[in-house]
């Protein structure tokens, strides 16, 4: 048995970057030692109804995982529907289990469920948080400043711009980007400084094409994809004097809000459904403001939910 096989903590996701990032952030905050990360390929028919358990579910993720059930870890953390099915199976074999995100079935199937407040899931074993789990804290930001030290030379104010794309709850297309960019350009003309821009996997090709040449004469860095080298996202958060976000990603906005600088979210009113409740909570608390051309400074208390959730889990699960 390898060290990874005998790790006291397993992380179980479908490989989606957002799910893996949340599970990894919680594992890092718990600091339980080595962990093993499982990527669970969805396989029909179990994938269609996960985390509901169908006959033969022990084989839902292949022979390797089915065999591993015989020697479960002390703690298993799942994120997303496939992770939720895997942790259900591991709980049957004696592991303590934590499910991140609302599993959409009775949370009693897990020892603990961690769900965003805006999902409205409640229960005796449910821990809620504002936004999403992430690794951003002062130590993480210090490492990012060291890793991307070249950004320190950019003129201030350094405006980080985090761009997502259209989602089920918000439309962020080329037209929306043009409105955002127009407001940003007013601020740049007034304040000077520099821009630090990065896109995500959901950013449309039309937005990326517009970005390629729009800021050539503006000091800064624009990352449009892997052809531009490593994504400087962490450095952008670490060196920003202010942050502008598109409104579509709870994860991205949560990480921006974990810094100590003002966060301006473009047109929060265009967001619908549960994520809108998340943005409304941040607006009400004063942690974010709706983006305008002023991009005025304001006091910003960092949103650090991961450490709080980890401390609550340690207390409830009685870890040494």
Backbone bond lengths (Angstrom), bond angles and torsions (degrees), N, CA, C in turn:
res aa  C-N    CA-C-N  psi(-1)  N-CA   C-N-CA  omega(-1)  CA-C   N-CA-C  phi
1 X - - - 1.465 - - 1.519 108.98 -
2 X 1.342 117.15 130.96 1.460 121.13 -179.39 1.517 110.19 -80.43
3 X 1.368 114.90 168.05 1.464 119.53 177.61 1.515 111.06 -60.89
4 X 1.355 116.50 -36.63 1.463 119.64 179.24 1.521 111.06 -65.47
5 X 1.349 116.68 -40.77 1.460 120.14 -179.54 1.514 111.40 -62.53
6 X 1.350 117.50 -35.47 1.452 121.48 -175.86 1.526 112.55 -92.85
7 X 1.332 118.50 9.10 1.451 121.86 -178.67 1.521 110.04 -59.52
8 X 1.340 117.11 141.36 1.464 119.65 -178.57 1.521 113.61 -73.77
9 X 1.325 117.08 -9.82 1.456 121.24 -175.26 1.520 109.66 -134.86
10 X 1.319 115.74 129.23 1.463 121.16 175.13 1.523 109.28 -114.92
11 X 1.343 115.30 140.69 1.457 122.94 173.62 1.521 107.97 -109.78
12 X 1.321 117.07 130.08 1.461 120.95 -173.00 1.527 110.10 -129.82
13 X 1.348 115.87 113.11 1.459 121.28 -179.96 1.522 108.96 -142.86
14 X 1.329 115.14 173.14 1.458 120.79 175.49 1.522 111.70 -85.04
15 X 1.320 117.49 5.41 1.458 121.50 -178.36 1.511 113.52 90.87
16 X 1.340 118.05 -9.75 1.452 120.52 175.46 1.524 109.47 -55.67
17 X 1.335 116.76 131.22 1.464 120.37 -172.81 1.522 112.21 -59.10
18 X 1.334 117.62 -39.35 1.453 120.14 -179.99 1.511 112.79 -66.38
19 X 1.344 116.80 -39.97 1.458 120.49 178.48 1.525 111.45 -67.60
20 X 1.327 116.38 -44.97 1.460 120.09 -179.91 1.522 110.99 -64.40
21 X 1.319 117.25 -36.91 1.467 120.44 -179.34 1.522 110.80 -65.09
22 X 1.331 117.21 -39.86 1.459 119.23 179.50 1.529 111.37 -67.88
23 X 1.346 116.40 -44.75 1.466 119.71 179.33 1.528 110.68 -63.07
24 X 1.323 117.36 -42.41 1.459 121.16 -179.54 1.524 111.52 -66.61
25 X 1.341 116.48 -37.70 1.462 119.79 179.03 1.521 110.95 -63.46
26 X 1.330 116.88 -42.46 1.460 119.49 178.85 1.526 110.55 -66.22
27 X 1.320 116.85 -41.90 1.465 120.00 178.74 1.524 110.56 -60.68
28 X 1.335 116.83 -42.77 1.457 119.66 179.03 1.514 112.45 -63.07
29 X 1.325 116.97 -38.95 1.466 120.43 -179.60 1.528 111.56 -71.30
30 X 1.337 117.28 -31.49 1.463 120.36 177.81 1.524 111.96 -71.88
31 X 1.349 116.01 -29.73 1.478 121.72 175.97 1.523 111.65 52.43
32 X 1.330 116.49 54.51 1.467 121.36 -178.46 1.520 113.24 -96.10
33 X 1.310 116.61 4.71 1.467 118.93 -179.32 1.517 110.73 105.62
34 X 1.325 116.24 -151.81 1.453 121.13 -174.83 1.528 110.68 -66.69
35 X 1.314 114.79 151.46 1.461 120.72 177.62 1.521 109.20 -137.00
36 X 1.317 114.71 158.12 1.457 120.91 174.50 1.515 108.37 -118.17
37 X 1.333 116.32 131.69 1.459 121.12 -179.53 1.525 109.50 -103.83
38 X 1.327 115.68 123.93 1.463 122.42 176.76 1.523 109.17 -104.42
39 X 1.339 116.54 128.97 1.459 121.44 169.11 1.521 107.27 -99.62
40 X 1.310 116.37 121.12 1.463 122.19 -170.40 1.527 110.11 -104.66
41 X 1.319 117.68 104.02 1.465 119.36 -179.87 1.526 110.27 -71.19
42 X 1.322 118.96 123.74 1.461 120.41 179.27 1.534 110.48 -62.51
43 X 1.314 116.10 131.30 1.466 120.92 -179.99 1.524 108.84 -130.10
44 X 1.323 115.00 129.75 1.468 119.37 176.14 1.530 108.50 -68.96
45 X 1.320 117.61 148.96 1.474 127.22 2.78 1.518 113.48 -90.21
46 X 1.354 117.82 -6.74 1.463 119.46 -173.54 1.526 111.95 -65.51
47 X 1.315 117.12 -33.81 1.462 119.89 -176.16 1.520 111.94 -63.86
48 X 1.325 117.15 -27.28 1.458 119.18 -176.11 1.522 112.56 -67.48
49 X 1.319 117.31 -33.95 1.457 120.69 -174.06 1.527 113.33 -117.52
50 X 1.324 117.97 6.52 1.468 119.61 178.26 1.531 109.37 -55.47
51 X 1.339 115.78 140.53 1.470 129.85 10.99 1.526 115.11 -93.48
52 X 1.328 117.81 16.87 1.460 118.60 174.10 1.520 109.07 -66.17
53 X 1.321 115.78 139.76 1.451 120.72 -172.74 1.526 109.67 -95.89
54 X 1.331 115.83 116.77 1.457 122.35 178.33 1.527 109.24 -100.80
55 X 1.326 118.01 164.37 1.463 119.89 175.86 1.530 110.90 -54.90
56 X 1.304 115.47 136.26 1.464 120.49 179.92 1.511 113.95 80.44
57 X 1.329 117.95 13.89 1.463 121.16 -175.14 1.522 112.74 -62.18
58 X 1.321 117.95 -24.30 1.467 120.33 178.50 1.524 111.39 -59.94
59 X 1.328 116.80 -21.99 1.467 120.92 -179.52 1.531 112.06 -103.15
60 X 1.334 116.65 13.49 1.458 120.43 -176.33 1.525 112.47 -62.61
61 X 1.341 117.19 -27.68 1.457 120.15 -174.22 1.529 112.31 -117.25
62 X 1.317 116.60 22.25 1.445 120.59 174.97 1.514 113.86 97.51
63 X 1.331 114.34 169.80 1.459 120.56 -174.77 1.525 112.30 -66.20
64 X 1.330 117.59 -34.54 1.460 120.20 -178.21 1.512 112.31 -62.56
65 X 1.333 116.18 -45.39 1.457 119.22 179.50 1.516 110.84 -70.28
66 X 1.326 116.72 -38.26 1.466 119.92 178.86 1.531 110.58 -59.45
67 X 1.325 117.32 -41.23 1.461 120.49 178.74 1.524 111.57 -69.30
68 X 1.344 116.39 -35.22 1.461 120.61 -177.78 1.526 112.35 -67.90
69 X 1.327 117.29 -20.25 1.461 119.93 179.70 1.528 111.92 -60.14
70 X 1.313 117.13 -24.92 1.467 120.73 -178.41 1.526 112.07 -70.22
71 X 1.333 117.46 -19.35 1.473 121.21 179.59 1.522 108.65 -131.35
72 X 1.331 117.78 71.94 1.464 120.94 -173.73 1.525 111.82 -71.88
73 X 1.329 117.28 160.23 1.469 120.79 176.41 1.519 110.16 -78.76
74 X 1.332 115.56 172.18 1.465 119.44 174.54 1.516 110.67 -66.16
75 X 1.337 116.55 -37.30 1.461 121.33 -177.31 1.519 109.36 -139.33
76 X 1.322 116.13 136.25 1.451 121.88 176.33 1.521 108.81 -123.29
77 X 1.332 116.02 129.80 1.465 121.95 179.01 1.516 108.16 -115.16
78 X 1.320 116.63 121.53 1.454 121.59 177.48 1.516 110.71 -114.08
79 X 1.325 116.32 150.11 1.459 121.49 175.07 1.511 108.22 -139.51
80 X 1.324 116.02 127.53 1.452 120.77 -175.53 1.520 111.75 91.78
81 X 1.329 116.82 170.63 1.464 121.19 -172.66 1.523 112.92 -65.90
82 X 1.339 118.11 -40.34 1.463 119.38 179.95 1.528 110.28 -67.32
83 X 1.333 116.06 -41.44 1.455 119.61 176.33 1.516 112.01 -61.78
84 X 1.336 116.33 -34.17 1.462 120.09 179.96 1.524 111.62 -67.15
85 X 1.325 116.96 -38.36 1.468 119.41 176.35 1.528 110.07 -66.48
86 X 1.320 117.21 -42.97 1.466 120.60 -179.07 1.522 111.38 -62.57
87 X 1.327 117.35 -41.72 1.459 119.05 -179.79 1.531 111.16 -70.32
88 X 1.313 117.36 -32.00 1.475 119.08 173.80 1.526 110.50 -59.62
89 X 1.325 115.64 -44.23 1.461 120.02 -179.87 1.526 110.64 -64.87
90 X 1.330 116.98 -40.94 1.456 120.18 -179.56 1.527 111.63 -67.92
91 X 1.309 117.27 -33.70 1.457 119.60 177.85 1.537 111.06 -63.34
92 X 1.331 116.00 -36.04 1.465 119.73 176.30 1.524 111.76 -60.33
93 X 1.337 116.21 -26.79 1.466 120.98 -177.35 1.527 112.37 -100.88
94 X 1.351 117.53 10.99 1.461 119.61 170.07 1.502 116.93 108.93
95 X 1.324 118.89 -3.27 1.464 120.09 179.79 1.526 110.47 -78.80
96 X 1.324 116.64 146.01 1.452 120.74 164.56 1.528 107.94 -74.20
97 X 1.329 116.85 141.92 1.458 118.83 -172.28 1.520 111.61 -130.78
98 X 1.334 113.95 141.84 1.456 122.45 175.11 1.529 107.02 -128.88
99 X 1.323 116.21 126.13 1.453 121.73 176.76 1.525 109.08 -108.58
100 X 1.331 115.70 125.70 1.455 121.59 175.81 1.529 108.49 -96.83
101 X 1.305 116.86 132.80 1.470 127.45 -175.98 1.529 110.19 84.19
102 X 1.298 114.11 151.28 1.460 121.72 -178.27 1.523 109.99 -62.07
103 X 1.348 118.62 118.29 1.468 120.08 -179.02 1.526 113.71 -76.72
104 X 1.313 117.49 -7.61 1.462 124.55 178.37 1.521 113.02 67.68
105 X 1.312 117.07 14.31 1.455 122.31 167.90 1.523 106.84 -136.32
106 X 1.319 117.22 178.35 1.464 121.67 -175.17 1.527 111.23 -53.14
107 X 1.349 118.38 122.20 1.472 120.01 -179.96 1.520 113.18 -65.55
108 X 1.320 118.44 -10.06 1.467 120.83 178.72 1.523 112.64 -64.99
109 X 1.326 118.30 -12.01 1.467 121.28 177.69 1.530 112.13 -72.93
110 X 1.335 117.60 -8.41 1.469 122.44 179.19 1.526 108.64 -126.25
111 X 1.316 116.57 160.15 1.458 118.90 175.70 1.526 110.32 -68.03
112 X 1.337 115.37 -44.66 1.459 120.12 178.73 1.516 109.82 -142.63
113 X 1.314 115.77 143.86 1.464 122.58 175.87 1.522 107.82 -123.06
114 X 1.332 115.81 132.12 1.461 122.27 178.16 1.522 107.44 -110.91
115 X 1.317 116.39 117.86 1.465 120.07 -172.86 1.522 110.37 -135.11
116 X 1.328 117.00 144.99 1.469 119.94 175.61 1.526 110.87 -61.36
117 X 1.317 116.28 144.78 1.458 120.72 177.54 1.525 111.54 -55.55
118 X 1.342 116.57 -36.55 1.463 118.63 -174.40 1.520 113.13 -72.35
119 X 1.340 118.43 -7.10 1.461 120.72 174.63 1.530 112.62 -83.80
120 X 1.332 116.92 -10.94 1.471 122.28 176.49 1.529 113.16 60.83
121 X 1.314 118.54 27.69 1.463 121.21 174.42 1.528 108.34 -88.07
122 X 1.304 116.55 128.99 1.447 121.08 179.18 1.524 108.97 -133.58
123 X 1.321 116.63 154.29 1.451 121.81 177.97 1.508 110.25 170.37
124 X 1.314 116.04 165.61 1.450 120.46 -178.03 1.508 113.54 -63.51
125 X 1.327 118.79 -24.45 1.463 121.35 179.85 1.535 111.84 -111.88
126 X 1.337 116.07 21.35 1.466 120.67 -178.97 1.528 109.07 -105.88
127 X 1.337 115.84 128.37 1.459 122.56 173.34 1.528 107.21 -108.84
128 X 1.319 117.17 122.34 1.459 119.91 -178.86 1.518 110.56 -100.65
129 X 1.321 114.81 157.26 1.456 120.92 177.46 1.511 109.15 -145.89
130 X 1.312 115.95 157.82 1.454 122.05 175.75 1.519 107.94 -87.72
131 X 1.326 115.76 113.16 1.457 119.96 -179.66 1.508 112.61 89.91
132 X 1.328 116.30 -138.55 1.457 120.62 -175.60 1.523 110.66 -133.11
133 X 1.328 115.65 158.85 1.460 121.57 176.18 1.522 109.87 -68.41
134 X 1.329 116.26 143.19 1.462 120.16 178.76 1.524 108.81 -160.82
135 X 1.323 117.22 164.53 1.473 120.00 -175.55 1.519 114.83 -89.80
136 X 1.329 118.52 3.08 1.461 120.38 -169.69 1.526 110.88 -76.29
137 X 1.325 116.01 114.57 1.461 123.20 171.53 1.525 107.03 -144.87
138 X 1.327 117.69 -174.01 1.465 119.57 -175.45 1.526 112.07 -62.86
139 X 1.337 117.72 -38.44 1.466 120.16 179.52 1.525 110.55 -66.70
140 X 1.341 116.81 -41.84 1.470 121.14 178.62 1.520 109.95 -61.98
141 X 1.319 117.44 -42.98 1.464 120.81 -179.90 1.526 111.16 -66.74
142 X 1.328 117.55 -36.54 1.461 120.25 178.10 1.526 110.89 -64.30
143 X 1.330 116.49 -42.00 1.466 119.32 177.21 1.527 111.00 -63.68
144 X 1.327 116.36 -39.59 1.463 119.81 179.71 1.525 111.27 -66.22
145 X 1.325 117.34 -37.15 1.466 118.88 176.77 1.520 111.05 -63.88
146 X 1.331 116.45 -37.47 1.465 119.67 178.19 1.527 110.89 -70.10
147 X 1.335 116.84 -40.80 1.468 120.45 -178.12 1.523 112.27 -68.71
148 X 1.340 116.48 -29.43 1.473 120.43 -178.30 1.529 109.73 -121.88
149 X 1.326 115.28 48.37 1.462 121.29 -175.68 1.522 112.16 -61.10
150 X 1.337 117.93 -25.19 1.456 120.28 -178.39 1.528 112.21 -63.17
151 X 1.351 118.00 -22.23 1.456 120.62 -179.64 1.525 112.09 -70.68
152 X 1.336 117.38 -17.56 1.459 120.65 179.56 1.525 111.65 -63.25
153 X 1.329 116.57 -24.20 1.462 120.32 -178.10 1.522 113.11 -77.95
154 X 1.325 118.10 -11.25 1.463 120.50 -179.82 1.526 109.82 -70.06
155 X 1.334 116.64 142.50 1.470 119.22 -178.94 1.525 112.16 -67.38
156 X 1.329 115.35 146.58 1.456 121.52 178.36 1.528 110.35 -93.77
157 X 1.337 115.91 153.50 1.471 127.46 0.84 1.525 111.59 -74.89
158 X 1.332 114.50 137.45 1.461 120.68 176.98 1.537 107.67 -89.36
159 X 1.322 116.29 117.20 1.461 121.33 -178.21 1.520 108.99 -103.64
160 X 1.334 116.66 111.14 1.461 120.82 174.71 1.523 108.73 -83.47
161 X 1.327 116.03 136.57 1.461 121.85 179.56 1.524 107.79 -124.93
162 X 1.333 116.67 116.12 1.463 122.89 -177.55 1.520 108.30 -107.31
163 X 1.325 116.65 115.45 1.459 121.18 -173.76 1.519 111.11 -111.69
164 X 1.315 115.83 127.14 1.459 122.24 173.00 1.516 110.04 -102.26
165 X 1.320 115.81 -132.82 1.457 120.68 -179.24 1.515 109.97 -165.00
166 X 1.296 116.02 -174.58 1.459 120.15 -178.45 1.526 110.28 -66.75
167 X 1.336 114.90 144.82 1.458 121.59 179.23 1.519 108.55 -136.67
168 X 1.328 115.60 -176.80 1.456 119.93 178.44 1.518 111.90 -65.13
169 X 1.330 116.93 -20.86 1.466 120.44 -174.44 1.524 113.82 -112.54
170 X 1.314 118.05 -7.48 1.464 119.76 -176.96 1.523 109.84 -155.59
171 X 1.315 115.60 138.37 1.453 120.68 174.96 1.522 108.86 -98.13
172 X 1.328 115.77 121.35 1.458 120.22 174.76 1.523 106.89 -132.45
173 X 1.347 115.60 94.00 1.456 122.34 -174.66 1.528 110.01 -115.10
174 X 1.318 115.62 -168.43 1.464 120.38 -177.67 1.536 111.23 -59.55
175 X 1.325 117.80 -40.93 1.463 120.03 -179.83 1.526 111.23 -62.94
176 X 1.345 116.21 -43.41 1.462 119.64 178.27 1.528 110.17 -63.03
177 X 1.322 116.51 -41.19 1.467 119.60 178.72 1.523 111.32 -60.07
178 X 1.331 117.35 -40.04 1.462 119.88 -179.08 1.527 111.15 -63.03
179 X 1.327 117.09 -37.58 1.465 119.86 177.19 1.528 109.77 -66.08
180 X 1.327 116.94 -44.54 1.469 121.23 177.06 1.529 109.98 -58.37
181 X 1.323 115.97 -47.35 1.460 120.28 -176.52 1.530 111.55 -63.82
182 X 1.313 117.02 -36.43 1.469 120.02 179.48 1.526 110.65 -63.84
183 X 1.335 116.81 -42.59 1.470 119.99 177.27 1.523 110.86 -64.96
184 X 1.331 115.93 -40.68 1.461 119.82 179.57 1.523 110.70 -63.11
185 X 1.317 117.14 -39.56 1.464 119.96 -177.21 1.522 111.90 -67.85
186 X 1.336 117.46 -32.42 1.463 119.66 174.51 1.529 109.89 -62.36
187 X 1.337 116.28 -44.45 1.466 120.71 179.90 1.522 111.00 -64.52
188 X 1.327 117.09 -41.41 1.466 120.28 -179.83 1.523 111.27 -66.12
189 X 1.344 116.79 -39.87 1.467 119.75 178.94 1.527 110.73 -64.29
190 X 1.307 116.98 -34.71 1.468 121.11 -178.51 1.520 112.17 -80.00
191 X 1.356 116.70 -45.01 1.463 121.65 -169.66 1.520 114.02 -99.39
192 X 1.334 117.91 -16.07 1.452 119.03 -171.69 1.516 110.12 69.24
193 X 1.318 116.72 -145.00 1.458 120.10 179.73 1.505 112.73 84.59
194 X 1.325 115.69 -150.55 1.462 121.03 -174.23 1.524 109.95 -145.85
195 X 1.333 114.78 165.91 1.465 120.94 176.45 1.526 109.29 -117.36
196 X 1.321 115.50 147.08 1.457 122.24 175.06 1.527 105.29 -134.43
197 X 1.337 116.28 107.68 1.464 120.93 -168.51 1.523 110.06 -120.39
198 X 1.317 116.07 137.56 1.459 120.80 173.34 1.514 109.56 -138.39
199 X 1.333 115.84 149.92 1.461 122.25 179.00 1.526 108.72 -108.98
200 X 1.326 115.71 173.75 1.459 121.34 177.89 1.519 109.64 -121.29
201 X 1.320 115.75 179.44 1.465 119.84 179.87 1.530 112.10 -64.29
202 X 1.320 117.28 -22.86 1.461 120.21 -177.65 1.526 113.06 -93.15
203 X 1.325 117.70 -3.18 1.460 119.53 179.61 1.528 109.74 -68.25
204 X 1.321 116.46 130.01 1.469 120.37 -174.80 1.526 111.55 -68.50
205 X 1.321 115.15 155.33 1.461 120.69 178.93 1.524 111.22 -62.52
206 X 1.329 116.78 -31.09 1.468 119.49 179.19 1.527 111.00 -66.83
207 X 1.325 117.04 -38.91 1.463 119.35 177.34 1.525 110.12 -67.49
208 X 1.331 116.39 -44.29 1.468 120.05 179.44 1.522 110.51 -59.19
209 X 1.336 117.32 -42.53 1.463 120.52 179.61 1.527 110.84 -62.45
210 X 1.329 116.61 -39.01 1.466 119.94 179.09 1.527 111.33 -66.89
211 X 1.331 116.23 -34.25 1.461 120.53 -178.58 1.516 112.60 -70.26
212 X 1.329 116.83 -32.73 1.465 121.40 -170.86 1.528 112.74 -50.94
213 X 1.328 117.02 -37.88 1.464 119.37 -173.24 1.527 113.23 -121.03
214 X 1.321 117.53 -4.59 1.466 119.71 -171.60 1.526 112.35 -67.62
215 X 1.331 118.10 -33.76 1.469 120.60 -172.16 1.524 112.18 -115.04
216 X 1.317 116.77 26.44 1.470 120.37 -179.19 1.527 111.39 -59.19
217 X 1.324 117.62 -36.32 1.463 120.84 -176.63 1.527 112.22 -95.29
218 X 1.321 117.62 5.61 1.467 121.87 178.63 1.516 109.31 -103.37
219 X 1.322 119.19 130.53 1.472 119.61 177.03 1.518 110.40 -57.27
220 X 1.327 115.95 139.96 1.454 118.47 176.68 1.512 113.31 144.92
221 X 1.318 114.56 -160.60 1.453 122.26 -179.33 1.526 108.01 -139.54
222 X 1.324 115.73 136.67 1.463 121.77 177.86 1.523 107.73 -126.91
223 X 1.319 116.36 116.52 1.469 121.62 -179.25 1.517 108.60 -105.93
224 X 1.341 115.38 117.09 1.466 120.99 -176.13 1.522 113.42 -110.36
225 X 1.314 118.29 -0.14 1.453 120.66 -178.87 1.510 111.77 155.49
226 X 1.324 115.89 179.70 1.460 121.52 -173.91 1.521 113.36 -61.23
227 X 1.334 117.23 -24.77 1.466 119.04 178.20 1.524 112.02 -65.89
228 X 1.331 117.19 -15.28 1.461 121.34 178.36 1.527 112.50 -91.61
229 X 1.333 117.10 6.47 1.461 120.53 -179.11 1.514 111.28 96.11
230 X 1.346 116.89 -166.79 1.465 119.86 -178.96 1.527 111.32 -61.36
231 X 1.320 115.35 142.08 1.457 120.26 178.25 1.538 109.64 -67.14
232 X 1.333 118.33 122.60 1.475 120.41 -178.83 1.524 113.30 -85.50
233 X 1.326 117.91 19.03 1.468 122.89 -174.36 1.533 112.50 -47.27
234 X 1.341 116.99 -49.77 1.468 119.47 -178.73 1.519 110.69 -60.94
235 X 1.329 117.44 -41.06 1.456 120.87 178.55 1.516 112.55 -64.58
236 X 1.335 116.19 -34.94 1.460 119.62 178.29 1.525 110.71 -62.95
237 X 1.334 116.31 -44.75 1.465 119.24 177.95 1.528 110.90 -63.46
238 X 1.322 116.04 -38.23 1.465 120.38 -174.19 1.524 113.46 -74.01
239 X 1.330 117.53 -33.50 1.461 120.62 -174.32 1.522 113.28 -103.58
240 X 1.317 118.74 -2.17 1.463 121.10 -176.42 1.525 111.81 -68.71
241 X 1.324 115.29 143.71 1.461 121.69 168.23 1.527 110.38 -93.88
242 X 1.320 116.06 -21.42 1.458 122.97 175.04 1.521 107.13 -158.60
243 X 1.315 116.20 154.36 1.463 121.15 -175.23 1.523 109.14 -127.84
244 X 1.318 114.88 135.35 1.466 122.60 172.95 1.521 107.55 -113.97
245 X 1.334 117.11 131.15 1.469 121.96 179.66 1.524 110.71 -124.06
246 X 1.315 117.04 142.20 1.457 118.78 162.88 1.532 107.05 -67.94
247 X 1.347 118.51 160.68 1.467 119.71 -166.52 1.519 115.38 -92.12
248 X 1.324 118.71 6.17 1.453 121.21 -163.10 1.518 115.48 -90.92
249 X 1.337 118.88 -16.80 1.465 120.73 -170.88 1.523 111.59 -117.43
250 X 1.339 116.89 114.92 1.456 121.49 175.04 1.531 110.13 -61.87
251 X 1.339 117.15 -42.10 1.465 120.39 -179.07 1.529 111.64 -61.67
252 X 1.323 116.49 -47.05 1.464 120.86 -176.55 1.526 110.88 -65.07
253 X 1.310 117.17 -43.27 1.460 120.36 -179.28 1.527 110.19 -69.42
254 X 1.334 117.72 -36.86 1.461 120.29 176.67 1.527 110.94 -59.70
255 X 1.325 116.72 -43.01 1.464 120.15 -179.20 1.519 111.32 -69.06
256 X 1.332 117.21 -39.07 1.457 119.63 175.81 1.522 110.61 -60.89
257 X 1.330 116.51 -40.21 1.464 121.09 -178.03 1.525 112.30 -73.95
258 X 1.322 118.56 -13.27 1.465 121.21 176.32 1.527 111.82 -79.72
259 X 1.333 118.34 -8.31 1.461 122.00 174.23 1.527 108.72 -81.23
260 X 1.318 115.61 -175.85 1.467 120.63 -179.43 1.533 111.94 -110.85
261 X 1.324 117.73 22.83 1.466 120.23 -177.88 1.527 110.01 -119.51
262 X 1.337 117.80 161.12 1.464 120.97 179.16 1.528 111.66 -61.44
263 X 1.326 115.70 142.06 1.465 122.60 177.86 1.522 108.12 -119.35
264 X 1.341 115.72 125.00 1.449 122.89 179.90 1.534 107.92 -113.51
265 X 1.326 117.39 119.47 1.459 122.27 -176.85 1.524 109.21 -103.16
266 X 1.319 115.34 127.84 1.458 120.51 -178.64 1.525 110.73 -69.51
267 X 1.309 116.96 123.60 1.469 125.65 170.23 1.528 113.50 42.59
268 X 1.330 118.34 64.24 1.468 120.04 178.95 1.520 113.18 -57.22
269 X 1.336 117.52 -25.11 1.459 120.97 -176.43 1.527 112.73 -65.98
270 X 1.332 118.02 -16.42 1.462 119.16 -179.82 1.534 112.01 -80.19
271 X 1.337 117.45 -8.11 1.462 121.37 -179.21 1.524 109.47 -86.32
272 X 1.340 115.72 139.26 1.459 121.77 -179.47 1.528 109.75 -118.27
273 X 1.328 115.80 169.90 1.455 121.64 171.48 1.509 113.58 70.36
274 X 1.344 115.06 -153.96 1.459 121.01 -174.76 1.526 113.34 -61.10
275 X 1.348 120.73 -41.69 1.467 119.05 179.33 1.524 113.36 -60.09
276 X 1.348 116.99 -25.84 1.466 118.81 177.34 1.529 110.25 -64.68
277 X 1.322 117.03 -36.33 1.461 119.75 178.30 1.534 110.81 -64.68
278 X 1.320 116.76 -34.43 1.475 121.26 175.61 1.522 110.62 -62.71
279 X 1.329 116.76 -48.49 1.458 120.02 -179.82 1.528 111.30 -65.09
280 X 1.322 117.11 -39.51 1.466 119.79 178.66 1.519 111.01 -61.62
281 X 1.338 117.24 -38.28 1.467 120.51 178.45 1.531 110.60 -64.39
282 X 1.320 117.31 -41.03 1.466 120.68 179.23 1.528 111.25 -68.46
283 X 1.331 116.58 -38.96 1.463 119.78 176.91 1.518 110.72 -64.06
284 X 1.326 116.13 -42.55 1.469 120.72 -179.18 1.527 111.28 -64.12
285 X 1.328 116.57 -37.55 1.471 120.10 -179.27 1.519 112.40 -78.40
286 X 1.328 117.35 -14.19 1.454 120.99 -178.00 1.513 114.82 85.43
287 X 1.344 117.60 7.63 1.469 119.11 -179.11 1.519 111.74 -75.10
288 X 1.330 118.33 -28.09 1.460 121.55 174.84 1.524 108.88 -126.53
289 X 1.309 114.86 162.69 1.458 121.71 169.45 1.518 108.81 -131.57
290 X 1.314 115.16 152.91 1.461 119.37 173.78 1.530 108.33 -66.93
291 X 1.316 116.32 133.62 1.455 120.64 -176.41 1.524 111.43 -64.02
292 X 1.330 115.25 133.58 1.455 121.66 168.20 1.527 107.53 -134.90
293 X 1.314 116.87 -176.38 1.461 119.79 -176.45 1.522 112.31 -76.17
294 X 1.341 117.77 -12.47 1.464 119.74 -179.70 1.521 112.07 -76.54
295 X 1.339 117.54 -37.50 1.467 122.25 -174.70 1.530 110.71 45.75
296 X 1.338 115.04 47.37 1.457 120.65 -174.95 1.519 111.09 -66.56
297 X 1.327 115.24 146.77 1.458 120.76 176.15 1.529 109.76 -71.43
298 X 1.327 116.05 149.64 1.464 121.17 173.08 1.517 108.26 -154.32
299 X 1.329 115.60 158.62 1.458 120.23 179.72 1.527 109.41 -64.58
300 X 1.331 116.03 135.79 1.461 120.88 -173.69 1.523 110.33 -131.62
301 X 1.313 115.88 109.83 1.463 121.09 174.57 1.521 108.28 -87.71
302 X 1.335 119.23 123.85 1.473 119.82 -175.64 1.525 112.08 -64.11
303 X 1.320 114.97 140.42 1.465 122.17 176.06 1.521 107.38 -89.67
304 X 1.326 117.63 107.94 1.461 122.79 -174.37 1.537 109.36 -124.02
305 X 1.301 117.23 74.45 1.458 121.81 -175.71 1.526 113.13 -81.75
306 X 1.314 118.46 -25.95 1.464 120.62 -174.76 1.526 111.55 -62.40
307 X 1.323 117.38 -45.05 1.461 120.33 -179.99 1.526 110.99 -63.37
308 X 1.327 117.03 -38.98 1.468 120.13 179.38 1.525 110.93 -65.14
309 X 1.335 116.92 -44.20 1.462 120.47 -179.79 1.526 110.22 -64.64
310 X 1.336 117.37 -42.15 1.464 120.45 179.56 1.519 111.04 -62.02
311 X 1.331 116.81 -41.05 1.466 120.00 178.92 1.528 110.73 -64.35
312 X 1.329 116.88 -39.46 1.465 120.29 178.24 1.525 111.12 -64.93
313 X 1.322 117.03 -38.95 1.467 120.38 178.70 1.526 111.13 -66.86
314 X 1.319 116.51 -43.41 1.453 119.76 179.68 1.530 110.49 -57.89
315 X 1.302 116.71 -41.85 1.458 121.26 -179.36 1.527 111.00 -67.35
316 X 1.307 117.34 -42.59 1.461 121.21 -175.61 1.525 112.42 -75.35
317 X 1.330 116.92 -35.99 1.452 120.00 -177.90 1.535 112.21 -91.51
318 X 1.331 116.37 -2.26 1.457 121.71 175.00 1.516 111.95 56.89
319 X 1.346 115.93 47.84 1.457 119.77 176.37 1.515 110.32 -72.43
320 X 1.311 118.35 149.36 1.471 120.01 174.97 1.517 109.94 -70.53
